[in-house]
Amino acid sequence: MELSDIRREYTQGGLRRHDLPDEPLPLFAKWLKQAIAAKIADPTAMTVATVDENGQPFQRIVLLKHFDHDGFVFYTNLGSRKALQLSHNAKISLHFPWHAIERQVHVTGEAEKLSTLEVIKYFSSRPKESQIAAWASKQSNRISARQALEGKFMELKQKFAKGDVPVPTFWGGYRVKINSIEFWQGGEHRLHDRFLYSKDASEWTIERLAP
């Protein structure tokens, strides 16, 4: 079979203007809840897109850890490629690919670092092994072999065996301040429904986009 022959119809429902709240967060919360109820694998997984100083885009998958009217929150190593790119250009894009329920959500905005208190609170809630892994991995740096990473992890596991794991100074998080959110609902015959919320000062405008 040719790749160009792979296609399917989207038949799970439509999205109409009268279905939309005045602000996007209630609809996002509803869709996320439905994605979780549908038992989608990793429903909080989102593609995070950043751009380096040469204009080269990069994408990777991270997990959404919180959202509210102040923005979308994720955590990372502050020495990682994404963090270094955000230090040069805070503009960022998020994408939630909920294919199983024929939906996508796309967010644009600007990333700002979380406060130390927020970082400590979340880090303390992580499983101890995940805390240790944060210390063991110099994210995005080249390593000689997996054994080097596993060896470092075991060394740190012994070091922190009897006490709490402190928050690494190179570990933190970001809040994505929202500029726009697009909701995409698959439709029959490729007549998908797309609505774009754009923020102007404190007001939201809603536009339908052609599929």
C-alpha angles and dihedrals in degrees: 000000000000117000088235088062094059109102141124138193121256107225109153097102147292138260121229133190092247089058092063126096119221090254127041102228097076090053092046090050090050093049093046090050090051091048089054091047089051088058093236110177109257097353091183093054112118135177111241115203123195135165128228127223090272094055094255111146121223130191134194139160120254133163124255108233103180141355136187138140089297092061148267119312131211134160132224148150107287089219092056124114092253092052093048090050092049089053088062098036121015094193111114142173129211127196129190110198105198095169096159091066093034095246139122133183123200123193130189124189147109126288124228127182119257121242120264090248092055091048094049092048094053096040090053090055094056123099111267092245090056090049090053092046089057088059094044098053125070090198118229092006118124116255130193097229143341089256089067091056094045091047092053090048092053091047091053092043089060092044093054096034096113103032146040119288111241121224110263113240088229095056126086146116148247139232114213109217106214123242098162142356125198122198116203122193119183117241137190119274089015090292092136123178116238126177124181123204111199125186121225109180102308096334128093123216122197125210132176113229127206112251 
